[in-house]
Amino acid sequence: MTNFFSRLFGKSRPIAPERNLDPHEAAAALLIEAALIDGVYANIESDMIAEILVTSFGMDAATADATLKKAEALSEQAVDAHALTRHVKGLDQSERVSLKEALYDVSFADGEACKFEEAYIRHVSSLLHIDDAHRTAARRRAELNRP
């Protein structure tokens, strides 16, 4: 029982991300969270996220790897999606559009569509003020690009 309270109130408790968080790191953390929803964070998913950072956000490979490492640590600390999406809103419109499709790309990367991943993407889309029509179109494009 004492162990329960120490874990509950101890230092290992999740904390909200810092206020001046890089929007690209926050976006990568959202992609990682989407990958983790089904309980497995496979190499194919992390490789997909690194590829998205390069192609959608124009990063070089070294910057993408560093951003991915920071985002993985951030994902472990994140309290909820809202704490991350408020930073993602700092991205320009084209990058936010790429992010919504990238969420589906990561969701489909392991070859399986999961209803929990879909629910998470709907939630993030609503936090980013992306309507259902745009989200559905992004899903269709991601399904067409599916391996």
C-alpha positions in Angstrom: 0.0 0.0 0.0 2.8 2.4 0.8 4.4 1.6 -2.5 1.2 2.6 -4.2 1.1 6.0 -2.6 4.8 6.6 -3.3 4.3 5.8 -7.0 1.2 7.9 -7.1 2.7 11.0 -5.4 6.4 10.3 -6.2 8.7 11.8 -8.8 7.8 9.2 -11.4 4.4 10.8 -12.0 3.9 12.2 -15.5 4.3 15.9 -15.8 3.0 18.4 -18.4 5.4 19.3 -21.2 7.4 22.5 -20.9 5.7 25.7 -22.1 8.3 26.5 -24.8 8.2 23.1 -26.5 9.4 22.9 -30.1 6.3 22.3 -32.3 8.1 19.6 -34.3 9.0 17.7 -31.2 5.3 18.0 -30.0 4.1 16.7 -33.4 6.6 13.8 -33.3 5.4 13.0 -29.8 1.8 12.9 -31.0 2.9 10.4 -33.7 4.6 8.3 -31.1 1.5 8.3 -29.0 -0.5 7.2 -32.0 1.9 4.3 -32.5 1.7 3.4 -28.8 -2.1 3.2 -28.6 -2.1 -0.5 -29.5 0.5 -1.3 -26.8 3.4 -1.9 -29.3 6.0 0.6 -30.5 7.6 -1.3 -33.3 10.7 -0.4 -35.2 8.6 0.0 -38.4 6.6 2.7 -36.6 9.6 4.6 -35.3 11.2 4.4 -38.8 7.9 5.7 -40.3 8.0 8.6 -37.8 11.6 9.4 -38.7 10.7 9.3 -42.4 7.7 11.7 -41.8 10.0 14.1 -40.0 12.3 14.2 -43.1 9.6 14.3 -45.8 6.9 16.4 -44.1 8.9 18.7 -42.0 12.0 19.0 -44.2 14.5 17.8 -41.7 17.8 16.1 -42.5 18.3 12.6 -41.2 20.4 13.7 -38.2 17.9 16.3 -37.1 15.0 13.9 -37.5 16.8 11.3 -35.3 17.5 13.9 -32.6 13.9 15.1 -32.8 12.6 11.5 -32.6 14.7 10.8 -29.4 13.5 14.0 -27.8 9.9 13.2 -28.8 10.2 9.7 -27.3 11.2 11.2 -24.0 8.5 13.8 -24.2 5.9 11.1 -25.0 6.8 9.3 -21.8 6.2 12.5 -19.8 3.1 13.7 -21.6 -0.1 13.9 -19.6 -2.5 14.1 -22.4 -2.8 15.0 -26.1 -4.0 18.5 -25.4 -0.6 19.3 -23.7 1.1 18.5 -27.0 -1.4 19.8 -29.6 -1.3 23.3 -28.2 2.4 23.4 -29.3 1.6 21.8 -32.7 -0.7 24.7 -33.5 2.5 26.7 -33.9 3.3 24.8 -37.1 2.3 26.4 -40.4 -0.8 25.2 -42.2 1.0 22.8 -44.6 2.8 21.0 -41.8 -0.4 20.6 -39.8 -2.1 19.1 -42.9 0.8 16.7 -43.2 0.5 15.8 -39.6 -3.1 14.6 -39.8 -2.2 12.3 -42.7 1.0 11.2 -40.9 -1.1 10.1 -37.9 -2.8 7.6 -40.1 0.4 6.6 -41.8 1.8 5.7 -38.4 -1.4 3.9 -37.4 -1.3 1.7 -40.5 2.5 1.2 -40.4 2.3 -2.1 -38.5 -0.2 -3.4 -41.0 -3.2 -3.3 -38.7 -5.9 -0.7 -38.2 -6.9 -0.4 -34.6 -10.1 1.2 -33.3 -8.2 2.8 -30.4 -5.8 4.4 -32.8 -8.7 5.7 -34.8 -10.3 7.1 -31.7 -7.0 8.8 -30.7 -6.6 10.3 -34.2 -10.2 11.7 -34.0 -9.4 13.2 -30.6 -6.2 14.8 -31.8 -7.9 16.1 -35.0 -10.6 17.7 -32.9 -8.0 19.4 -30.7 -6.3 20.7 -33.9 -9.6 21.9 -35.2 -9.6 19.5 -38.2 -13.1 18.7 -39.3 -14.3 15.2 -40.1 -14.2 15.7 -43.8 -10.5 16.6 -43.9 -9.7 13.9 -41.4 -11.5 11.3 -43.5 -9.8 12.5 -46.7 -6.4 12.1 -44.9 -7.4 8.6 -43.8 -8.2 7.7 -47.4 -4.9 9.0 -48.7 -3.0 7.1 -46.0 -4.9 3.9 -46.9 -3.9 4.3 -50.5 -0.2 4.6 -49.5 -0.4 1.6 -47.2 2.3 -1.0 -47.7 
